[in-house]
């Protein structure tokens, strides 16, 4: 049984800010990006340690906008680094909260999303959820193997936006996403390309730490022999390698900037190196899209291009020039994270989906 409108508070923490929005059903009624001073954040050693400080900022915002906790029906937070999960909306239970607090799968700003949602929801007496966290793992078993048994491929990608635009593609095609075979390319600070088969992402590159195309901030896949030589050269450290792969790789390493707009300004002024790097990033992205077409055996209903970089016509066209033949194309720039989180909670409140249960350790 449904009713409405449902009031949903969305909390999306970043490294130096917290985005917050209030939705009534699909409509966003209020929003803000709460900036946090670097000197204040620097006092905390761990992501979870910042929670009381950030919660106070969120509560001050709510009080200032007269958003009463008792008026809410749910609170939804951005999912963090958790144990692998199938896609969907999950209740933030005690096990999940403890894993986020202890950073069982690693420290990340989004770990605060579920913790913040749970804290606010508990005070309001309503449920807390996360939606399609980056650890969504629906890989086919054959996609997990590598050439060494010590290493298995991990599914870490832009699951929230990839799942959201896959649903949008289904709406545009007039078919449920569970009946479609899609390739979704998210173009952002990292680039992930997923093969969506009947609602599941059965293969995708690990966009976090070294797989697939290079991007504005990440190295992507590298020649493994050269990488091993560099790691054991005595000229670097594990921390330096990690930073180079994620954060200081890709366009930043080549051109000193992660801003594609700036790169395209340089190209317009005749910078051939900038043009080569931009074109190589598009080339590698197109190769990854082609690989996902092979995963789907050449039967693809649509190719979806999304993410912040999809706003660049030149970059998008450089990719599509190589892959447009695969399937009809939808270009959906941006991420719409807040809307996607709210809609995930709304589907639960309306009874259209059931919330998933976070797995116990070792399950």
N, C-alpha and C positions, 0 to 999 in steps of 0.2 A: 504494500500500500504506500503510495507516495503522497506528499503534501508539499507545500512550498509557499513563499520562496524559502530555500535553505540558505542560511548565513554561514559562510565558510571563511575562516581566517587562514591565510597562506603565509608561511615564513620560509624565506629562502636566503640562508646565510652565505656570504662570500668571504674572501680573505680579509677585507677591510671595511665591509659594509653588510647590512642586513636589509634585504628587500622584504616588505610586508604589504599585503593587500587584503581587502575585504571584498568578498563576492556575495551577491545574492543570486542564487542559481548561476546562470552563465554570465551575468552582468557584473563587471568590476565597479564597485561603488567608491572605493577609496584606495589609495596606495601611497607608499613613500619608500625612499631608499635612505636608510639611516646610516650615516657615515660614522666610523669609529676612529678616533685619533690613533695614529701609529704609536705614539709614546705610551698610550694606555694599553694597547694590545701587546706591546713589547714586554709588559710586566708578567705576562702569562707564558708558562713553558709549554703547556699542552692545549689542544683545541678545546677539550671539555672544560678546562679551567676558566675559559672566557664566558661560560654560560651565564652565571649570575649577572655579570656586567651587561651582556647583550640582552638578557631578559628584561632587565630594568629599563633599557632603552625602548624595547618593544612595548612594555607596559606603560611607559610615559607617553608613547605615541597613541596607544589605545585610549588612555585617559584624556589626552588632549583632543581627540576626535570623538569622544563620548561613545566609544565602542565598548559596551559592557560585556564582560565574559559570559554572563548569564544569557545574553541574546544570541550566542553562537550555537550552531548545531554540530560543528566539527572544526578541528584545526589540522591543517595539512602542512607538513614540512618537507623540504628537499631531502631525498634519501642519500645516505653517505656510503662509505666503504663498509660493506657488510659481507656476510657469507653469501655465496652465490644463490640467486633467486630466479624463479621464472618471472616474467613480466606481470604487472598488475599493481593493485593497491593493497598495502599491508597495514594492519593495526600495529601501532608502536607498543608492543607489550614489554614486560620486564626483561625478557631475554634480549630483545633487540636493543632496548635502552642500555643495558649493561655492555653489550658488544660495542655500541657507539661510544659509550663513556670510556671504555678501556682501549678503544681503537684496535680491536682484534685483527682487523684487516689493514690497518694503517691509519695514520693521521691525515685528515682532510677537512677543509672548511665545512663541507656539506654534512659532516658528522653531527654538527650542531643542529641541523634541520629537524631530525626526528626527536632529538632531546628537547629542543625548544617547543616543538609541537606538543610533546607529552606534558611538559611542565605547565604550559598555558591551558591545555585541555583538562588536566587534572583539577586545576583551580576552577574551571568553568563547569566541570562535571559532564564533559562531552568526550567523544572518542577522538583519538589522535591517529593520523595516518601518514604514511609516505607513499609515493607513487613512482614506479619504474626507476629505481635507483641505478647508478652507473654499473652496478655489479649484476644486472640482469643477465642470466646465463641460460640460454636455450639452444646451445650449440649441438649440432649432430655429433655423435661420438667420433666419426671419421674426421671431423674438423679439429679435434683436440690434439691429435698426435703430431709430433714433430719428428725430426730425424734422429733425436736422442731420447731414450726412454726417461732420462732424468728431467726432461722439460716437457710440459704440456701447455698448450695454448690456453690463455685465459680470456674470458669475455668481459672486457671493461670498455664501455663506449657511451655515447650520448643517448642512452636508452629513453630518457623522458621525451626528448624531442623527436627521436626516430619513431617511437611508438605513436606519438601524437600526429605527426604528419602522415604516417601510414593510415591512420583512421581517416584523416582528411582526404587522402587519395581515394579511399574506399567510398566516401561520400560523393566525391566528384565523379567516380565511375558508376555510382549507383549500385554498389555491391558491398556486402560485409567484408571487412578486412580478413576474416577467417577463410574467405574463398579466394584470396589473391596471392599472387607471386610478385613481389616488389623488390626493387633495389633502392635503398635510401642512402644518400650521401650527405652527411652532416659536415659542413665546411665551417670550422671555427678556429679557435686557438689550437685545437687538435682536429684532425680529420678522421672520421669513422665512416666506413661504407659497409652496410649490412644487407644480407640476403634474407628477406622476409618471406617465409613460406607458410601460408595459411595462418597468419597471426603470430608466428614464432620467428625469432631471428636466429636462423640455423647456422649462420657463419657471419663473422664480423672481425675486422682487425682490432687489436688492442690499441686503442688510440691514446692510452696514457703513457706507456713506457717502451715504445720501440717496435712498432709493427705497422705495416701499410705505408701510405704516402707520408712524406715530410709535410709539415704544416707551418704556420707562422711561428710556433714556439717549440715544436717537437721534431726530433730527428727522423722519425719513421724508421723503417727497416734499414739496416746497415750491413755492409759486407762483414760477415761474422769473423773471418780470419783477421782482417784489419782491426776490428774492434778488440779481439782478444790480444793482439800484439800491443795495442795502445794501453789496454787495462794493465798489462804486466810489464810495461816499459819502465816503470819506476818514476814516470814523469807526471803521474796523476793519482787520484785517490778515488775510493768508491763514491764519496759524497760529490766530488767534482764530476765524475762520470754521470751520476744520476742527474745532476743539475744540467749537464750538457745535453742529455737525452730528452729531458722534460723541462722546458722552461727557457733554455738557452740554445736550443737546436733550431733546425729549419731556417726560416727567413731571418730570424734574429742572428743566427750564426753566420749566415752569408752576407747580410746587408745591415745588421745592427739595428733593425726595427722589426716589430711584429705587426705594424700597421700597413695593411694592403693599400689603403688610400695613399699613404706616403710613397709606397713603392710605385704605384701607378703614376704619381706625379713625376717621379724620377724617370719612369719609362717615357712619359710624354716629353720630357726635356732631353731625351736621347741617350739615357743610361742603358747601355746594352747588357751590362751585368744584371741589373734589376730585371730587365725583360727576360733574360735567360732563366733566372731563379723563379720568377712568376710562372713562366711557361713550363718549367720542369715540375713545379708543384701541381699544375694542371695536368701535365702528362702522367705523373704518377697516380693522381686521383683517377684519371680515366682508365689506367691499367687496372686499378683495384676494382673499379666498376665492371670492367670486362671480366675479371676473375669471378665476381659474384654472379655475372650472367652464366658463366660455366657451372657454378654451383647449382643454379636453377635450371640447368640443362637447356638454356636458350629459350625457355618459355617464361617470359616476363610480361606482366600486365602493365606495369608502369615503372618509370624511373623518376624518383623524387629527389630534387636538389634543395637543400635547406641549410640553415645556419647563417651566421652573420656575414660570411664571405659571399653568400649567394646573392647579396645585394650588388655585387660588382658584376655588371653585364659582361665586361671584358674577360674576367676570370671564368665566369660560368660558361661563356661561349667557347672559350679555349678548351674546356672539358667536353662540352656537348658536341663540338666538331668531331670528336673521336668516337662518341658513344650514342649519338642520337638515333642511330639505326637500330638500337637494341629494342626500344619500346617507346610508347608515348611518354612525354616528359611533363612533369609538373615542377615549376620553380617556386618554392615557398620560402622566401628569405626570412631570417630571424629565428628566434627560438620559442617565444611565447611560453616561457617556463611557468610563470605565475598562473596563467590560464590553464595550462596542462595539469598542474598540480590541483587546482580547484576542480577541474572537471573529473579528475580521478576520484576525489572525495565525493563529488556530486553523484557519480554513478553508484557509489555505495549507498548514499543516503536515499536515493530513489529506488533502490532495490534492483538496479539493472545488473549489478555484479555483486559478488560476495567478497569480502576482504580475505586476503591470504593470511596464513599463519606463519610466522617466522620460524625457521627450522631450529631445533635444538642442536647444540654442539655435537658434531660427529654424525649427524643424520644425513 
